[in-house]
C-alpha cells in the first residue's frame, strides 16, 4: 500500500490545530500507512503544549526555534520523509473522510501523476451572517490557478506530490515567506512532473469572518507574490500586472466589479447579494494590488525598472542549437 506523509505548518493557531487534529487523527488511526507531521513555526507555547501532550505519540511534532515563514515550515514537514507521497494542508483545514478516500483513490488510479491539485472551500460556523459568507465568495472559485500555459499554482492547503519528484525539484524553498505554493508547483513541473487538477478532491478551511482579516490576507498575497516575481524572475505571474499604479488598478477594479455583477446576475442571486459579493471581490482585488505595489516598492522597483518578461521560444529550450532552429525554420526573433 502506498505510504503517505501529511505535513501541516502551524503558527499561533493552537486552537485551530486542535480542531484539525480532532478530525484527522481518528481517520489516521485506521490508516497506519499515513503519517502526520506538524511543524510549529516558532510559536510554541503552553497552549500548543497542551494540545500536543493530550495526543502524544499520535503524530510527529517539530518546533522551529524561530519563525521562518511558509517555505521553511513546509520544508521542515518533509525534511526526512521516506513515504511515497507527500501531502500539504494547513492548520485551519477541516478534512473529511471523503477527503482521505479521494486522496488514496487518486494515487491508486493515476500512478503516473506527480502532483495532484485539489480544491479548498470555506467552512462557516452556524449563524454566519450573509456578509460573513460574502467575504469568502472568492474562495468559492476553483483553487488551482490555470493560465494559457497551464497550471500556475496548486494551493498548498490541498496538494499531494510524489516524494521522488518533490526531491528532484529541490523541495520547498526555506527562504520564502509567501508564494511557496506557486514556487513548488512550477519547480515540480520544471523537473518534468505531471499534474492533475481534481476539483472533486475538496478540503474545507475555516472561513475568516472579519473584513479586516480578509483585507490583510489579500494584501499579504500581493506583497508575497510581488517579492517572488522580483527575486525569482517569475515572468508567468506578471502577464496581467504592472508596478501597482493607481489608475490601471482602478480601471481593473471597475472591470472586475462589472464582470462580477454580471456573473452574480446569471446565478439569479438577489440584488443585495449580487452587490455584496461583487463588491467584496473587487475590494480584495484592490487589496491584492496594494500589497503588490508595496512589494514592488520594497524591492526598489518602479516604472523605470522592467518587469520579468516571457523569454523567447528559443531561450526556453535546453540545448537548442542554431542547427535546430534552422531545421524548424524559426527566425531568431521567434
Helices and strands as residue ranges (DSSP letters): E 4-10, H 14-28, E 34-40, H 46-53, E 60-63, H 70-77, E 85-90, E 93-94, H 97-109, E 115-123, H 130-134, G 137-140, E 145-147, E 150-153, E 159-162, H 163-169, H 180-190, E 195-206, H 211-232, G 235-240, H 246-266, H 271-298, G 313-316, H 322-327
